[in-house]
Amino acid sequence: MNLKQLSQMLGLSQTTVSRALNGYPEVNRETRERVLKAVRETGYRPNKAAQRLATGKAGSIGLVMPTAPGHPSDVHFSEFLTGLGEEALRHDFHFVLTPADPNDEVGALKRLAASGNVDALFVTYMRGHDPRVEMLKSLSMPFLVHGRSFGTEADYPYLDIDNEGAFYDATKLLLQLGHKRFALLNGPIYLDFAIRRKNGVVAALAERGLTLDETYVSHTPMTDEQGLFAMERILQLDERPTAILCSSTVLALGAVRAINQAKLKLGEDISLIAHDDVLTLLKPENFTVPLTTTRSSLRAAGMRVAERLIGEIKQLETFPKQELWKTELIVRASTGVAPAE
């Protein structure tokens, strides 16, 4: 079925049907819902090329994905993209994923914006003083930042979680349980979320007159293997920590293996809190000793990024420019009272 046939079936002009499909506000709600119902029933798919000529819109949002030999893949990124895809599908939008050398992300974003293949851009894995922010602000194209850039003025649209607050609260819980010796298994040192999570730990410890010894801090890609290696190293130090904070349940998976191999009891000899991105294949409640976590869904974040960008492109509604989501602290069996010294 083409647009002409769909219009004849509905008794509407082709212009009205096209505007209803593209979210124009002058089409009333009843008509739009009627058109969308007919689309679902008939399986009509708009011709993207014709749609682009008619609206000036590509019906796509774009992302640059850094990749190179040896560059680690990331299960967290997949979860985010799943949410993004779910929401894009609801609006019949595409997303354009452009691979780029990790040292040429700014150039790749410029080329993608100039290509005419996307209506909006988003960026993720934000760094401190991230040069992508200023470049995006210079474009006449909607964009959204997933995360923030530490040390850069926050005058750009973003969606982030309160990483500092999450790890401040997690550290406070462990302090209340009597812990004084802490370790942090964190993401790469240059990433914004890792900077803020470490700051949260440091701030909570400082309130009790304690410091975070850098010997007990690791900054690595967030894989179970890196969690294992980091935890093995830390457990071999002269003074073993009694409280561990992990920036991901994936890191925690390796850390728990090291704890078990050292014949330590999680929740008794040593306590652990991890950040839970609500990954489909790794649930903290399914660990042998269920993990206490700070929780925020990456899939939900992906859906919200797509919702905001598509809404802005279609001018469907007004969204807040900046969103900072609070995390949920869920206490399970991996945290307990500090062992007697």
Contacts in CASP RR format, 6 or more apart in sequence:
PFRMAT RR
TARGET T0000
AUTHOR 0000-0000-0000
METHOD contacts of the structure
MODEL  1
MNLKQLSQMLGLSQTTVSRALNGYPEVNRETRERVLKAVRETGYRPNKAA
QRLATGKAGSIGLVMPTAPGHPSDVHFSEFLTGLGEEALRHDFHFVLTPA
DPNDEVGALKRLAASGNVDALFVTYMRGHDPRVEMLKSLSMPFLVHGRSF
GTEADYPYLDIDNEGAFYDATKLLLQLGHKRFALLNGPIYLDFAIRRKNG
VVAALAERGLTLDETYVSHTPMTDEQGLFAMERILQLDERPTAILCSSTV
LALGAVRAINQAKLKLGEDISLIAHDDVLTLLKPENFTVPLTTTRSSLRA
AGMRVAERLIGEIKQLETFPKQELWKTELIVRASTGVAPAE
1 9 0 8 1.000
1 42 0 8 1.000
1 43 0 8 1.000
1 44 0 8 1.000
2 44 0 8 1.000
2 47 0 8 1.000
3 14 0 8 1.000
3 17 0 8 1.000
3 18 0 8 1.000
3 44 0 8 1.000
3 46 0 8 1.000
3 47 0 8 1.000
3 50 0 8 1.000
4 14 0 8 1.000
6 17 0 8 1.000
6 38 0 8 1.000
6 39 0 8 1.000
6 42 0 8 1.000
6 44 0 8 1.000
7 13 0 8 1.000
7 14 0 8 1.000
7 16 0 8 1.000
7 17 0 8 1.000
9 38 0 8 1.000
9 42 0 8 1.000
10 17 0 8 1.000
10 34 0 8 1.000
10 35 0 8 1.000
10 38 0 8 1.000
12 31 0 8 1.000
12 35 0 8 1.000
16 27 0 8 1.000
16 31 0 8 1.000
17 35 0 8 1.000
18 46 0 8 1.000
18 51 0 8 1.000
18 54 0 8 1.000
18 55 0 8 1.000
19 26 0 8 1.000
19 27 0 8 1.000
20 27 0 8 1.000
20 31 0 8 1.000
20 32 0 8 1.000
20 35 0 8 1.000
20 36 0 8 1.000
21 35 0 8 1.000
21 36 0 8 1.000
21 39 0 8 1.000
21 46 0 8 1.000
21 51 0 8 1.000
21 92 0 8 1.000
22 51 0 8 1.000
22 54 0 8 1.000
22 55 0 8 1.000
22 57 0 8 1.000
22 314 0 8 1.000
23 32 0 8 1.000
23 314 0 8 1.000
23 315 0 8 1.000
23 316 0 8 1.000
25 315 0 8 1.000
25 316 0 8 1.000
38 44 0 8 1.000
45 92 0 8 1.000
46 92 0 8 1.000
48 59 0 8 1.000
51 57 0 8 1.000
51 59 0 8 1.000
52 58 0 8 1.000
52 59 0 8 1.000
57 119 0 8 1.000
57 313 0 8 1.000
58 94 0 8 1.000
58 116 0 8 1.000
58 117 0 8 1.000
58 118 0 8 1.000
58 119 0 8 1.000
59 92 0 8 1.000
59 93 0 8 1.000
59 94 0 8 1.000
59 119 0 8 1.000
59 313 0 8 1.000
60 93 0 8 1.000
60 94 0 8 1.000
60 95 0 8 1.000
60 96 0 8 1.000
60 117 0 8 1.000
60 118 0 8 1.000
60 119 0 8 1.000
61 88 0 8 1.000
61 93 0 8 1.000
61 94 0 8 1.000
61 95 0 8 1.000
61 96 0 8 1.000
61 118 0 8 1.000
61 119 0 8 1.000
61 120 0 8 1.000
61 121 0 8 1.000
61 122 0 8 1.000
61 306 0 8 1.000
61 309 0 8 1.000
61 310 0 8 1.000
61 313 0 8 1.000
62 95 0 8 1.000
62 96 0 8 1.000
62 97 0 8 1.000
62 98 0 8 1.000
62 112 0 8 1.000
62 118 0 8 1.000
62 120 0 8 1.000
62 121 0 8 1.000
62 122 0 8 1.000
63 95 0 8 1.000
63 96 0 8 1.000
63 97 0 8 1.000
63 98 0 8 1.000
63 121 0 8 1.000
63 122 0 8 1.000
63 123 0 8 1.000
63 124 0 8 1.000
64 98 0 8 1.000
64 99 0 8 1.000
64 100 0 8 1.000
64 105 0 8 1.000
64 108 0 8 1.000
64 109 0 8 1.000
64 112 0 8 1.000
64 123 0 8 1.000
65 77 0 8 1.000
65 97 0 8 1.000
65 98 0 8 1.000
65 99 0 8 1.000
65 100 0 8 1.000
66 99 0 8 1.000
66 100 0 8 1.000
66 101 0 8 1.000
66 102 0 8 1.000
66 105 0 8 1.000
66 125 0 8 1.000
67 99 0 8 1.000
67 100 0 8 1.000
67 101 0 8 1.000
67 102 0 8 1.000
68 101 0 8 1.000
68 102 0 8 1.000
71 102 0 8 1.000
72 221 0 8 1.000
72 223 0 8 1.000
74 221 0 8 1.000
74 222 0 8 1.000
75 250 0 8 1.000
75 279 0 8 1.000
75 281 0 8 1.000
75 282 0 8 1.000
76 222 0 8 1.000
76 248 0 8 1.000
76 250 0 8 1.000
76 277 0 8 1.000
76 279 0 8 1.000
76 298 0 8 1.000
77 124 0 8 1.000
77 125 0 8 1.000
79 277 0 8 1.000
79 278 0 8 1.000
79 279 0 8 1.000
79 280 0 8 1.000
79 298 0 8 1.000
79 299 0 8 1.000
80 124 0 8 1.000
80 146 0 8 1.000
80 298 0 8 1.000
80 299 0 8 1.000
80 301 0 8 1.000
80 302 0 8 1.000
81 302 0 8 1.000
82 280 0 8 1.000
82 299 0 8 1.000
82 302 0 8 1.000
83 299 0 8 1.000
83 300 0 8 1.000
83 301 0 8 1.000
83 302 0 8 1.000
83 303 0 8 1.000
83 306 0 8 1.000
84 95 0 8 1.000
84 302 0 8 1.000
84 303 0 8 1.000
84 305 0 8 1.000
84 306 0 8 1.000
85 95 0 8 1.000
85 302 0 8 1.000
85 306 0 8 1.000
86 299 0 8 1.000
86 303 0 8 1.000
86 306 0 8 1.000
87 302 0 8 1.000
87 303 0 8 1.000
87 304 0 8 1.000
87 306 0 8 1.000
87 307 0 8 1.000
87 310 0 8 1.000
88 94 0 8 1.000
88 95 0 8 1.000
88 306 0 8 1.000
88 310 0 8 1.000
91 306 0 8 1.000
91 310 0 8 1.000
91 314 0 8 1.000
93 306 0 8 1.000
93 310 0 8 1.000
95 306 0 8 1.000
96 112 0 8 1.000
96 117 0 8 1.000
96 118 0 8 1.000
98 108 0 8 1.000
98 111 0 8 1.000
98 112 0 8 1.000
100 107 0 8 1.000
100 108 0 8 1.000
101 108 0 8 1.000
105 123 0 8 1.000
105 132 0 8 1.000
106 131 0 8 1.000
106 132 0 8 1.000
106 135 0 8 1.000
107 135 0 8 1.000
109 121 0 8 1.000
109 123 0 8 1.000
109 132 0 8 1.000
109 135 0 8 1.000
109 136 0 8 1.000
110 135 0 8 1.000
110 139 0 8 1.000
112 118 0 8 1.000
112 121 0 8 1.000
113 121 0 8 1.000
113 139 0 8 1.000
113 141 0 8 1.000
118 141 0 8 1.000
119 141 0 8 1.000
119 142 0 8 1.000
119 313 0 8 1.000
120 141 0 8 1.000
120 142 0 8 1.000
120 143 0 8 1.000
120 144 0 8 1.000
120 309 0 8 1.000
120 310 0 8 1.000
120 312 0 8 1.000
120 313 0 8 1.000
121 136 0 8 1.000
121 139 0 8 1.000
121 141 0 8 1.000
121 142 0 8 1.000
121 143 0 8 1.000
121 144 0 8 1.000
122 143 0 8 1.000
122 144 0 8 1.000
122 145 0 8 1.000
122 146 0 8 1.000
122 305 0 8 1.000
122 309 0 8 1.000
123 130 0 8 1.000
123 132 0 8 1.000
123 136 0 8 1.000
123 143 0 8 1.000
123 145 0 8 1.000
123 146 0 8 1.000
124 145 0 8 1.000
124 146 0 8 1.000
124 147 0 8 1.000
125 191 0 8 1.000
126 132 0 8 1.000
126 145 0 8 1.000
126 146 0 8 1.000
126 147 0 8 1.000
126 148 0 8 1.000
126 149 0 8 1.000
126 191 0 8 1.000
126 192 0 8 1.000
126 193 0 8 1.000
127 149 0 8 1.000
127 190 0 8 1.000
127 191 0 8 1.000
127 192 0 8 1.000
128 149 0 8 1.000
128 150 0 8 1.000
128 151 0 8 1.000
128 152 0 8 1.000
128 190 0 8 1.000
128 191 0 8 1.000
128 192 0 8 1.000
128 195 0 8 1.000
129 149 0 8 1.000
129 150 0 8 1.000
129 151 0 8 1.000
129 152 0 8 1.000
130 149 0 8 1.000
130 152 0 8 1.000
130 192 0 8 1.000
133 145 0 8 1.000
133 149 0 8 1.000
133 152 0 8 1.000
133 156 0 8 1.000
136 143 0 8 1.000
136 145 0 8 1.000
136 156 0 8 1.000
137 155 0 8 1.000
137 156 0 8 1.000
142 309 0 8 1.000
142 312 0 8 1.000
142 313 0 8 1.000
143 156 0 8 1.000
143 157 0 8 1.000
144 157 0 8 1.000
144 158 0 8 1.000
144 159 0 8 1.000
144 305 0 8 1.000
144 308 0 8 1.000
144 309 0 8 1.000
145 156 0 8 1.000
145 157 0 8 1.000
145 158 0 8 1.000
145 159 0 8 1.000
145 160 0 8 1.000
146 158 0 8 1.000
146 159 0 8 1.000
146 160 0 8 1.000
146 301 0 8 1.000
146 302 0 8 1.000
146 305 0 8 1.000
147 158 0 8 1.000
147 159 0 8 1.000
147 160 0 8 1.000
147 161 0 8 1.000
147 192 0 8 1.000
147 193 0 8 1.000
148 154 0 8 1.000
148 158 0 8 1.000
148 160 0 8 1.000
148 192 0 8 1.000
149 192 0 8 1.000
150 192 0 8 1.000
150 195 0 8 1.000
150 196 0 8 1.000
154 322 0 8 1.000
157 308 0 8 1.000
157 321 0 8 1.000
157 322 0 8 1.000
158 322 0 8 1.000
158 323 0 8 1.000
159 301 0 8 1.000
159 304 0 8 1.000
159 305 0 8 1.000
159 308 0 8 1.000
159 322 0 8 1.000
159 323 0 8 1.000
159 325 0 8 1.000
160 323 0 8 1.000
160 324 0 8 1.000
160 325 0 8 1.000
161 193 0 8 1.000
161 296 0 8 1.000
161 301 0 8 1.000
161 324 0 8 1.000
161 325 0 8 1.000
161 326 0 8 1.000
161 327 0 8 1.000
162 324 0 8 1.000
162 325 0 8 1.000
162 326 0 8 1.000
162 327 0 8 1.000
163 192 0 8 1.000
163 193 0 8 1.000
163 196 0 8 1.000
163 197 0 8 1.000
163 200 0 8 1.000
164 196 0 8 1.000
164 197 0 8 1.000
164 199 0 8 1.000
164 200 0 8 1.000
164 203 0 8 1.000
165 200 0 8 1.000
165 327 0 8 1.000
166 197 0 8 1.000
166 275 0 8 1.000
166 294 0 8 1.000
166 296 0 8 1.000
166 327 0 8 1.000
166 329 0 8 1.000
167 196 0 8 1.000
167 197 0 8 1.000
167 198 0 8 1.000
167 199 0 8 1.000
167 200 0 8 1.000
167 201 0 8 1.000
167 204 0 8 1.000
167 245 0 8 1.000
167 275 0 8 1.000
167 294 0 8 1.000
168 200 0 8 1.000
168 201 0 8 1.000
168 203 0 8 1.000
168 204 0 8 1.000
169 204 0 8 1.000
169 294 0 8 1.000
169 327 0 8 1.000
169 329 0 8 1.000
170 201 0 8 1.000
170 245 0 8 1.000
170 273 0 8 1.000
170 292 0 8 1.000
170 294 0 8 1.000
170 329 0 8 1.000
171 182 0 8 1.000
171 200 0 8 1.000
171 201 0 8 1.000
171 204 0 8 1.000
171 205 0 8 1.000
171 245 0 8 1.000
172 204 0 8 1.000
173 273 0 8 1.000
173 292 0 8 1.000
173 329 0 8 1.000
173 331 0 8 1.000
173 335 0 8 1.000
174 182 0 8 1.000
174 243 0 8 1.000
174 245 0 8 1.000
174 271 0 8 1.000
174 273 0 8 1.000
174 335 0 8 1.000
175 204 0 8 1.000
175 205 0 8 1.000
175 208 0 8 1.000
175 210 0 8 1.000
177 243 0 8 1.000
177 271 0 8 1.000
177 335 0 8 1.000
177 336 0 8 1.000
177 337 0 8 1.000
177 338 0 8 1.000
178 337 0 8 1.000
178 338 0 8 1.000
179 242 0 8 1.000
179 243 0 8 1.000
179 271 0 8 1.000
179 338 0 8 1.000
180 210 0 8 1.000
180 242 0 8 1.000
180 338 0 8 1.000
181 216 0 8 1.000
181 239 0 8 1.000
181 240 0 8 1.000
181 241 0 8 1.000
181 242 0 8 1.000
181 243 0 8 1.000
182 201 0 8 1.000
182 205 0 8 1.000
182 210 0 8 1.000
182 212 0 8 1.000
182 216 0 8 1.000
182 241 0 8 1.000
182 243 0 8 1.000
182 244 0 8 1.000
182 245 0 8 1.000
183 216 0 8 1.000
183 217 0 8 1.000
183 234 0 8 1.000
183 241 0 8 1.000
183 243 0 8 1.000
183 244 0 8 1.000
183 245 0 8 1.000
184 197 0 8 1.000
184 198 0 8 1.000
184 201 0 8 1.000
184 212 0 8 1.000
184 216 0 8 1.000
184 217 0 8 1.000
184 218 0 8 1.000
184 244 0 8 1.000
184 245 0 8 1.000
184 247 0 8 1.000
185 218 0 8 1.000
185 220 0 8 1.000
185 227 0 8 1.000
185 230 0 8 1.000
185 231 0 8 1.000
185 244 0 8 1.000
185 245 0 8 1.000
185 246 0 8 1.000
185 247 0 8 1.000
185 251 0 8 1.000
185 252 0 8 1.000
185 255 0 8 1.000
186 194 0 8 1.000
186 197 0 8 1.000
186 198 0 8 1.000
186 217 0 8 1.000
186 218 0 8 1.000
186 219 0 8 1.000
186 220 0 8 1.000
186 247 0 8 1.000
187 193 0 8 1.000
187 194 0 8 1.000
187 219 0 8 1.000
187 220 0 8 1.000
187 221 0 8 1.000
187 222 0 8 1.000
187 247 0 8 1.000
187 248 0 8 1.000
187 251 0 8 1.000
188 194 0 8 1.000
188 219 0 8 1.000
188 220 0 8 1.000
188 221 0 8 1.000
189 195 0 8 1.000
189 219 0 8 1.000
193 247 0 8 1.000
194 219 0 8 1.000
194 247 0 8 1.000
197 245 0 8 1.000
197 247 0 8 1.000
197 275 0 8 1.000
198 212 0 8 1.000
198 217 0 8 1.000
201 212 0 8 1.000
201 245 0 8 1.000
202 211 0 8 1.000
202 212 0 8 1.000
205 211 0 8 1.000
205 212 0 8 1.000
215 237 0 8 1.000
216 234 0 8 1.000
216 237 0 8 1.000
216 241 0 8 1.000
218 226 0 8 1.000
218 227 0 8 1.000
218 230 0 8 1.000
218 233 0 8 1.000
218 234 0 8 1.000
220 226 0 8 1.000
220 227 0 8 1.000
220 229 0 8 1.000
220 230 0 8 1.000
220 251 0 8 1.000
222 247 0 8 1.000
222 248 0 8 1.000
222 250 0 8 1.000
222 251 0 8 1.000
223 250 0 8 1.000
223 251 0 8 1.000
224 250 0 8 1.000
224 251 0 8 1.000
224 253 0 8 1.000
224 254 0 8 1.000
224 257 0 8 1.000
225 254 0 8 1.000
226 251 0 8 1.000
227 246 0 8 1.000
227 251 0 8 1.000
227 252 0 8 1.000
227 253 0 8 1.000
227 254 0 8 1.000
227 255 0 8 1.000
227 258 0 8 1.000
228 254 0 8 1.000
228 255 0 8 1.000
228 257 0 8 1.000
228 258 0 8 1.000
230 251 0 8 1.000
230 255 0 8 1.000
231 244 0 8 1.000
231 254 0 8 1.000
231 255 0 8 1.000
231 257 0 8 1.000
231 258 0 8 1.000
231 259 0 8 1.000
232 258 0 8 1.000
232 261 0 8 1.000
234 240 0 8 1.000
234 241 0 8 1.000
234 244 0 8 1.000
235 258 0 8 1.000
235 259 0 8 1.000
235 262 0 8 1.000
235 264 0 8 1.000
240 270 0 8 1.000
241 270 0 8 1.000
242 269 0 8 1.000
242 270 0 8 1.000
242 271 0 8 1.000
242 338 0 8 1.000
242 339 0 8 1.000
243 270 0 8 1.000
243 271 0 8 1.000
243 272 0 8 1.000
243 273 0 8 1.000
243 338 0 8 1.000
244 255 0 8 1.000
244 270 0 8 1.000
244 271 0 8 1.000
244 272 0 8 1.000
244 273 0 8 1.000
245 272 0 8 1.000
245 273 0 8 1.000
245 274 0 8 1.000
246 252 0 8 1.000
246 255 0 8 1.000
246 272 0 8 1.000
246 273 0 8 1.000
246 274 0 8 1.000
246 275 0 8 1.000
247 274 0 8 1.000
247 275 0 8 1.000
248 274 0 8 1.000
248 275 0 8 1.000
248 277 0 8 1.000
249 274 0 8 1.000
249 275 0 8 1.000
249 276 0 8 1.000
249 277 0 8 1.000
249 279 0 8 1.000
249 282 0 8 1.000
249 284 0 8 1.000
249 291 0 8 1.000
249 293 0 8 1.000
250 279 0 8 1.000
250 282 0 8 1.000
251 274 0 8 1.000
252 272 0 8 1.000
252 274 0 8 1.000
252 284 0 8 1.000
252 287 0 8 1.000
252 291 0 8 1.000
253 282 0 8 1.000
253 287 0 8 1.000
255 272 0 8 1.000
256 266 0 8 1.000
256 272 0 8 1.000
256 287 0 8 1.000
256 288 0 8 1.000
256 289 0 8 1.000
259 266 0 8 1.000
259 270 0 8 1.000
259 272 0 8 1.000
260 266 0 8 1.000
264 270 0 8 1.000
266 272 0 8 1.000
266 289 0 8 1.000
266 333 0 8 1.000
266 334 0 8 1.000
267 289 0 8 1.000
267 333 0 8 1.000
267 334 0 8 1.000
267 335 0 8 1.000
267 336 0 8 1.000
268 336 0 8 1.000
268 339 0 8 1.000
269 339 0 8 1.000
271 292 0 8 1.000
271 334 0 8 1.000
271 335 0 8 1.000
271 336 0 8 1.000
271 338 0 8 1.000
272 291 0 8 1.000
272 292 0 8 1.000
272 334 0 8 1.000
272 335 0 8 1.000
273 291 0 8 1.000
273 292 0 8 1.000
273 293 0 8 1.000
273 294 0 8 1.000
273 334 0 8 1.000
273 335 0 8 1.000
274 284 0 8 1.000
274 291 0 8 1.000
274 292 0 8 1.000
274 293 0 8 1.000
274 294 0 8 1.000
275 293 0 8 1.000
275 294 0 8 1.000
275 295 0 8 1.000
275 296 0 8 1.000
275 327 0 8 1.000
276 284 0 8 1.000
276 291 0 8 1.000
276 293 0 8 1.000
276 294 0 8 1.000
276 295 0 8 1.000
276 296 0 8 1.000
276 330 0 8 1.000
277 296 0 8 1.000
277 297 0 8 1.000
277 298 0 8 1.000
278 295 0 8 1.000
278 296 0 8 1.000
278 297 0 8 1.000
278 298 0 8 1.000
278 299 0 8 1.000
278 300 0 8 1.000
279 298 0 8 1.000
280 299 0 8 1.000
284 290 0 8 1.000
284 291 0 8 1.000
284 292 0 8 1.000
284 293 0 8 1.000
284 330 0 8 1.000
284 332 0 8 1.000
285 291 0 8 1.000
285 332 0 8 1.000
287 334 0 8 1.000
289 332 0 8 1.000
289 333 0 8 1.000
289 334 0 8 1.000
290 332 0 8 1.000
290 333 0 8 1.000
290 334 0 8 1.000
291 332 0 8 1.000
291 334 0 8 1.000
292 329 0 8 1.000
292 330 0 8 1.000
292 331 0 8 1.000
292 332 0 8 1.000
292 333 0 8 1.000
292 334 0 8 1.000
292 335 0 8 1.000
293 329 0 8 1.000
293 330 0 8 1.000
293 332 0 8 1.000
294 327 0 8 1.000
294 328 0 8 1.000
294 329 0 8 1.000
294 330 0 8 1.000
295 327 0 8 1.000
295 328 0 8 1.000
295 329 0 8 1.000
295 330 0 8 1.000
296 325 0 8 1.000
296 327 0 8 1.000
296 328 0 8 1.000
301 325 0 8 1.000
304 323 0 8 1.000
307 319 0 8 1.000
308 319 0 8 1.000
310 316 0 8 1.000
311 317 0 8 1.000
311 319 0 8 1.000
312 319 0 8 1.000
END
